[in-house]
Amino acid sequence: MRFRTFIISVLVIFVSVQMVFLYIRAPHLDGVFSVSFWRNLGKVGYVMLLAEESYVSESRSHFDQLGDNALHGLIGGLDSYSTYLTDSEFETYDIPTRQSYGGIGAEVREVEGKVYIMGLNPQGGAREVGFLAGDWIVEVDGQDVSMEGTGGVVALLRGEPKTTVQVGVRREGEAEVLRRSVERRQLTFASIGDVELLEGNVGYIPVGIFGQRTADELREAIGKMVEDNVSGLILDLRNNPGGLLTAAQEMIDLFVPANQTVLSVEGRGAGVVQQFRTTEPVFVPEYLPIVILQNRFSASASEILAGVLQSLGRAVVVGEVSHGKGSVQSVFQFEGGDGLSLTTARYILPDGRAIEGVGLEPDMVVDLSEEDILRLSIQSSHDFGLSEDEFVERFGFTPVEDETLETARRLITGEQRDYDPRS
């Protein structure tokens, strides 16, 4: 009886302490005094106790692991963008926007459940050991990751510089898994790829990510092209996952005159809670036609840039309907280093459209299969100078025409008459 009383006393003290903690830290107090909150908190606790005591694998059912699992499910169940981040996950969360990371130097993308190398950092260990764009990553340190997904593979590949990781890939035309020991290095990467002057003196600028230096890189690239008297500009945002909203704002400033409202933020039940206006004099000459390329993998900040310029009549968008990530992610970090990325609002374009969940409709549709998207990504990443036979031998397919890019080029030069980006 005394033991039972002791246990109850301990539980009362614990609950009281938790209530004080929640009272101090809670974003609002209504939930703290809600019966529903405490009922469900008790349910979660009861399930954790059952799992910790009875689950078949003891190593996978300790309370810390169960707590992380519960939080991942609790937040991840809200939508596909909200997520709970452990301390290690939080450390790598903003790597792309910092444009610096410790890893093997391989840009990867998931296509039909498989994680392929799409590009190689010139200073990375992956390039040094002979990996190629188009290689399918199937092993990391002896672990089968053939169906792991991008997040799981990337987490295993990244790590402290000067450490090594064993990576196995499958390559078109090769029967055996190619295994290499790859050194991780501290790498930086530009968000603007190799710029080109296409036929008709059309400037081509591929943008891979919206990071801390992207707007400055874009300004420099456009400045050089304007000096070359280009007939128009193509911004390639295909496969661009987005990044920093501030980068998108700074890039919009290059194309749109100052003091124009270019974006609104609509919060939960509060209507428009914020508006963004351009702040700088326009940098890109207004007579210069702009065409933006996008596909189903273009998301977030890249959709914002394309959508704003399309809404204001400053650019024509060519390609596929974009991914549809038009929401605001608020990031919260806790004292232990873990945290949340939580959807708290959505963006509204100047013409009143919201792209969240539906994507940005292009002005001209050019549909591609996922296989064609993969092949075009490989072509844009491989070492040039190969004959067609050498290309086929290395990659297992004949180079395909980039129909989306060619459509954009023809629009600017006037060769394609059914849509004039100058009008």
Buried (B, 14 or more C-beta within 10 A) or exposed (E): EEEEEEEEEEEEEEEEEEBEEBEEEBEEEEEBEEEEBBEEEEEBEEEBEEBBEEEEEEEEBEEEBBBBBBBBEBBEEEEEBBBBBBEEBBEBBBBBBBBEBBBBBBBBBBBEEBBBBBBBBEEBBBBBBEBBBBBBBBBBEEBEBBEBEBEBBBBBBBBEEEEBBEBBBBBBEEEEBBEBEBBBBEBEBBBBBEBEEBEBBBBBBBBBBBBBBBBEBBBEBBEEBBEEEBBBBBBBBBBBBBBBBBBBBBBBBBBBEEEBEBBBBBEEEEEEEEEBEBEEEBBBEEEBBBBBBBBBBBBBBBBBBBBBBBBBEBBBBBBBBBBBBBBBBEEEEEEEEBBBBBBBBBBBBBEEBBBBEEBBBBBBEBEBEEEBBBBBBBBBBBEEEBEEEEBBEBBBBEBEEBBBBBBBBBBBBBEBEEBEBEE
